[in-house]
Amino acid sequence: MWKDKIVEELHKFREAHAAQFNYEVRAIVESLREEEEKSGRQVVSFAKGRKEETKEVEK
């Protein structure tokens, strides 16, 4: 089976990160949100855009 080194590295990072929070999903998500906020990068949400886009297409 072919293995992708980048995907394997991401899986290792995800595993290590989850282990830091005892695999508690809420704690993991909160940590990621805090990191996202600290980054200072603009965050885009497509959740609202999809609904609006769908309405425009239906017209």
N, C-alpha and C positions, 0 to 999 in steps of 0.2 A: 504494500500500500504506500502511495506517495504521501510524503509529509511536507507541509509548508512550514518553514522555519519561523516565519512571521506570525502565523496563526498559533504555533506552539508557544512562542514567546508571549503572546497575548493571553493565552490560557494560563500560563504560569503566573503572569501578573494578576490576572483575575482571581486565581486561587489564593495567592498570597494576600491580596487585598481583602478578600472575603474572610480569610482566616483571622485577620486582625480584628474583625468585628464578630467573631464567633459565628459566622455564617448567618447573621441576623439581617434579613433583607432591609428592614427599615433603617437600621444603622448604616448599612452599606450605601443606601440611596442618600441618606442625609450627608454622609461623608462626601459623596460625589457632587451633591448640590453645593456644599461649602467650597469645594475645590473649584467648581464652575464659577461661583461668585468671586472668589479670590483671583481668578485668572484675569479678570477685567475685560475679557472678550465679549463681544456681542453674542447673545444667545437668541436663536431664532426658534420659534415654536410654529409648527405647521398645523397644529390641531385646529385652530380657528380658520386658517386659510383653506383647508380642505373643504370645510362646510360651505364657506362663502363661494369657493370656486365651483362647487357642485351646484349651488343655486344659480350661478351665472350660466352654467352649461345647460341647465334645465329650461331656461327662459327661451 
